[in-house]
């Protein structure tokens, strides 16, 4: 009887050991299982401009959700607001600007903002409802240009490339009307808000208009009589974030959620060739 008890006790002990080992193995398996994505519960706010970009970012938001990143878009109507909102932490990223614009904003305001990934480029163009070619633009014509530093310099370079003006040697990309050294047709260069130039085209002989604003103003490619080159264009737009977040995993996910064929298809549909993917 005693031996049977001992044998039974040994069997129980062995079962306990096996059970314990099984529990340990299960625990190891549990801890070895893949950790949930960093963005499982990550939500961010991204500042964008009103209009066509809202359609693009609906698709970006859907792509990001597949990767566990929730995006809330914050829509702006003024170019001066998204960087200030980003700097103040009101949003986590924005997508509306090119490097010359950001460089100027940093110089003026000391922002700690960096480029995270390119989005698209919209070649700026010279539009006119009165003339079919640059050669037809008469002496004394009134030509509108955007008045913000980066886009004004960009517009003046279009006018220079078409022979309407000449800029001083060594003039950088932030040229202003003060940098015009030669104006053979004595054109009047009228500085206007970027969003106003296109809407004022009926009152101008011609105007250099950002492509997104040209679309909003109802201007057609047929009314574009000149355009900046696309090759080596320094004015590619991008997603921007605070410098402290540039290497964060969610930033990489955000960029990849934009830079893919699904978003490109929507981009091409929305912009109808007036904008080009730039990554």
C-alpha positions as CSV (number, residue, x, y, z in Angstrom):
1,X,0.0,0.0,0.0
2,X,2.8,2.3,0.9
3,X,4.6,1.5,-2.4
4,X,1.4,2.2,-4.3
5,X,1.1,5.6,-2.6
6,X,4.7,6.4,-3.4
7,X,4.1,5.4,-7.0
8,X,0.9,7.4,-7.2
9,X,2.8,10.4,-5.7
10,X,5.6,10.1,-8.3
11,X,3.0,10.0,-11.1
12,X,1.4,13.1,-9.7
13,X,4.8,14.8,-9.4
14,X,5.6,13.9,-13.0
15,X,2.2,15.2,-14.2
16,X,2.8,18.4,-12.3
17,X,6.2,18.8,-13.9
18,X,4.7,18.2,-17.3
19,X,1.9,20.6,-16.6
20,X,4.3,23.2,-15.3
21,X,6.5,22.7,-18.4
22,X,3.4,23.1,-20.6
23,X,2.4,26.3,-18.8
24,X,6.0,27.6,-19.2
25,X,6.0,26.8,-22.9
26,X,2.7,28.6,-23.3
27,X,4.0,31.6,-21.5
28,X,7.1,31.6,-23.6
29,X,5.0,31.3,-26.8
30,X,2.9,34.2,-25.6
31,X,5.8,36.4,-24.8
32,X,7.5,35.5,-28.1
33,X,4.4,36.4,-30.2
34,X,4.8,39.5,-32.4
35,X,4.2,42.7,-30.5
36,X,1.4,44.9,-31.8
37,X,2.2,47.6,-34.4
38,X,3.7,50.8,-32.9
39,X,0.7,52.6,-34.3
40,X,-2.0,50.2,-32.9
41,X,-3.5,53.2,-31.1
42,X,-1.6,56.0,-32.7
43,X,-3.6,59.0,-33.9
44,X,-2.1,62.1,-35.6
45,X,-3.4,65.3,-37.0
46,X,-2.1,66.4,-40.4
47,X,-2.6,70.0,-41.8
48,X,-3.5,70.3,-45.4
49,X,-4.9,72.9,-47.7
50,X,-8.6,73.1,-48.6
51,X,-9.7,71.7,-52.0
52,X,-8.3,68.9,-54.1
53,X,-5.9,67.9,-51.3
54,X,-8.9,66.8,-49.2
55,X,-9.7,64.1,-51.9
56,X,-6.0,63.0,-51.9
57,X,-5.8,62.7,-48.2
58,X,-9.0,60.7,-47.8
59,X,-7.1,58.0,-49.7
60,X,-4.0,58.5,-47.6
61,X,-6.0,58.2,-44.5
62,X,-7.5,54.9,-45.7
63,X,-4.0,53.6,-46.5
64,X,-2.7,54.6,-43.1
65,X,-5.6,52.9,-41.3
66,X,-4.5,49.6,-42.8
67,X,-1.2,50.1,-41.1
68,X,-2.7,51.0,-37.7
69,X,-2.2,54.8,-38.0
70,X,-5.2,57.0,-37.6
71,X,-5.1,60.3,-39.4
72,X,-7.3,63.3,-38.7
73,X,-6.9,66.0,-41.4
74,X,-7.0,69.7,-40.4
75,X,-7.9,71.9,-43.3
76,X,-6.4,75.3,-43.8
77,X,-7.2,78.1,-46.3
78,X,-4.1,80.2,-45.6
79,X,-0.5,79.2,-46.4
80,X,0.8,81.0,-43.3
81,X,-1.1,78.9,-40.8
82,X,0.0,75.2,-41.1
83,X,3.6,75.8,-40.0
84,X,2.7,77.8,-37.0
85,X,0.2,75.1,-36.0
86,X,2.8,72.5,-36.4
87,X,5.4,74.4,-34.4
88,X,2.9,74.9,-31.6
89,X,2.0,71.3,-31.5
90,X,-1.6,71.8,-32.6
91,X,-1.0,69.3,-35.5
92,X,1.7,66.6,-35.9
93,X,2.5,67.1,-39.5
94,X,1.5,69.2,-42.5
95,X,1.6,68.7,-46.3
96,X,1.4,71.8,-48.4
97,X,4.8,73.4,-49.0
98,X,8.1,73.2,-50.9
99,X,11.6,73.7,-49.5
100,X,12.2,77.4,-50.5
101,X,8.9,78.3,-48.7
102,X,9.9,76.4,-45.6
103,X,13.4,77.8,-45.6
104,X,11.9,81.3,-45.6
105,X,9.5,80.5,-42.9
106,X,12.3,79.1,-40.7
107,X,14.4,82.2,-41.3
108,X,11.5,84.5,-40.3
109,X,10.0,82.5,-37.4
110,X,12.7,80.1,-36.2
111,X,10.5,77.0,-36.8
112,X,12.0,73.6,-35.9
113,X,10.4,71.9,-38.9
114,X,11.9,69.4,-41.5
115,X,11.0,67.6,-44.6
116,X,9.9,64.0,-44.1
117,X,8.9,62.8,-47.6
118,X,8.0,64.3,-51.0
119,X,4.4,64.4,-52.3
120,X,3.9,66.2,-55.6
121,X,5.1,69.1,-57.8
122,X,2.9,71.7,-59.5
123,X,4.8,73.6,-62.2
124,X,3.9,77.2,-61.9
125,X,2.7,78.9,-65.0
126,X,2.1,82.2,-66.7
127,X,-1.6,82.6,-67.7
128,X,-3.4,85.1,-69.8
129,X,-7.0,85.5,-71.1
130,X,-5.9,88.4,-73.4
131,X,-2.9,87.0,-75.2
132,X,-2.1,83.6,-76.8
133,X,1.7,83.8,-76.4
134,X,4.3,85.7,-74.4
135,X,5.4,87.5,-77.5
136,X,2.0,89.2,-77.7
137,X,2.3,90.8,-74.3
138,X,2.7,94.5,-75.0
139,X,4.8,97.2,-73.4
140,X,3.4,98.5,-70.2
141,X,1.5,95.3,-69.5
142,X,0.4,94.5,-66.0
143,X,1.6,91.1,-64.8
144,X,0.6,89.7,-61.5
145,X,2.9,87.6,-59.3
146,X,2.4,85.9,-55.9
147,X,3.7,88.2,-53.1
148,X,5.1,85.5,-50.7
149,X,8.9,85.4,-50.9
150,X,9.4,81.9,-52.3
151,X,6.7,82.0,-54.9
152,X,7.5,85.6,-56.0
153,X,11.1,84.5,-56.7
154,X,9.7,81.5,-58.5
155,X,7.4,83.6,-60.6
156,X,10.1,86.2,-61.5
157,X,12.2,83.3,-62.8
158,X,9.4,82.3,-65.1
159,X,9.3,85.9,-66.4
160,X,13.0,85.9,-66.8
161,X,13.1,82.6,-68.7
162,X,10.5,84.1,-71.1
163,X,12.7,87.2,-71.7
164,X,10.2,89.6,-70.1
165,X,12.7,90.7,-67.4
166,X,16.2,90.0,-66.3
167,X,17.3,89.5,-62.6
168,X,20.5,90.8,-61.1
169,X,23.4,88.3,-61.3
170,X,23.7,86.1,-58.3
171,X,20.0,86.6,-57.3
172,X,18.8,83.6,-55.3
173,X,15.5,81.8,-55.5
174,X,13.9,84.4,-53.1
175,X,14.1,87.2,-55.7
176,X,11.8,90.2,-55.4
177,X,10.9,93.0,-57.8
178,X,13.9,94.9,-56.4
179,X,16.2,92.4,-58.0
180,X,14.9,93.1,-61.5
181,X,17.8,94.6,-63.4
182,X,16.3,94.9,-66.9
183,X,12.6,95.3,-68.0
184,X,12.7,95.9,-71.7
185,X,8.9,96.0,-72.1
186,X,8.5,98.1,-69.0
187,X,5.9,95.8,-67.6
188,X,4.3,96.6,-64.3
189,X,4.7,93.7,-61.9
190,X,1.8,93.6,-59.5
191,X,2.4,91.7,-56.3
192,X,-0.7,89.9,-55.0
193,X,-1.6,87.2,-52.6
194,X,-1.0,83.8,-54.2
195,X,-4.7,82.9,-54.0
196,X,-5.7,86.2,-55.6
197,X,-3.5,86.3,-58.7
198,X,-5.6,83.7,-60.6
199,X,-8.9,85.2,-59.6
200,X,-7.7,88.6,-60.8
201,X,-6.6,87.4,-64.2
202,X,-9.4,89.3,-66.0
203,X,-8.0,92.5,-64.6
204,X,-4.4,91.7,-65.6
205,X,-2.7,91.2,-68.9
206,X,-1.1,88.1,-67.5
207,X,-0.4,86.5,-64.2
208,X,2.0,83.8,-62.8
209,X,-0.3,81.5,-60.9
210,X,0.5,78.4,-58.7
211,X,-1.1,75.4,-60.4
212,X,-3.4,74.6,-57.4
213,X,-4.7,78.1,-57.4
214,X,-5.1,78.1,-61.2
215,X,-7.4,75.1,-60.8
216,X,-9.4,76.8,-58.0
217,X,-9.6,80.0,-60.2
218,X,-11.0,78.1,-63.1
219,X,-8.0,78.7,-65.4
220,X,-7.4,76.1,-68.1
221,X,-4.2,74.8,-69.6
222,X,-5.2,76.6,-72.8
223,X,-4.7,79.9,-70.9
224,X,-1.2,78.9,-69.8
225,X,1.2,80.6,-72.1
226,X,4.4,79.6,-70.3
227,X,5.5,77.2,-67.6
228,X,8.6,76.6,-65.5
229,X,10.6,73.4,-66.3
230,X,9.8,70.2,-64.4
231,X,13.3,68.7,-64.5
232,X,15.4,69.4,-61.3
233,X,12.5,71.5,-59.9
234,X,13.3,72.7,-56.4
235,X,9.7,73.3,-55.7
236,X,8.5,69.8,-54.9
237,X,6.0,69.7,-52.1
238,X,6.4,67.4,-49.1
239,X,5.1,66.2,-45.8
240,X,6.8,68.1,-42.9
241,X,7.2,67.3,-39.2
242,X,8.9,68.7,-36.2
243,X,12.6,68.0,-36.2
244,X,12.3,66.0,-33.0
245,X,9.9,63.5,-34.7
246,X,11.8,63.1,-38.0
247,X,13.0,59.5,-37.2
248,X,9.8,58.4,-35.5
249,X,8.2,55.2,-36.8
250,X,4.8,56.9,-37.3
251,X,6.4,59.4,-39.6
252,X,7.8,56.6,-41.8
253,X,4.3,55.0,-41.8
254,X,2.7,58.4,-42.7
255,X,5.1,58.9,-45.7
256,X,4.6,55.3,-47.0
257,X,0.9,55.8,-46.7
258,X,1.2,58.7,-49.2
259,X,3.9,57.3,-51.5
260,X,2.2,54.4,-53.1
261,X,0.3,53.5,-56.3
262,X,-3.2,53.8,-54.7
263,X,-2.6,57.4,-53.7
264,X,-0.8,58.2,-57.0
265,X,-3.9,57.0,-59.0
266,X,-6.1,59.4,-57.0
267,X,-3.6,62.2,-57.4
268,X,-3.6,61.8,-61.2
269,X,-7.4,61.6,-61.2
270,X,-7.8,64.8,-59.1
271,X,-5.1,66.9,-60.7
272,X,-5.5,65.7,-64.3
273,X,-1.9,66.1,-65.2
274,X,-1.5,69.6,-63.8
275,X,0.4,68.1,-60.8
276,X,2.9,65.3,-60.8
277,X,3.9,62.8,-58.2
278,X,7.4,63.8,-56.9
279,X,8.8,60.8,-55.0
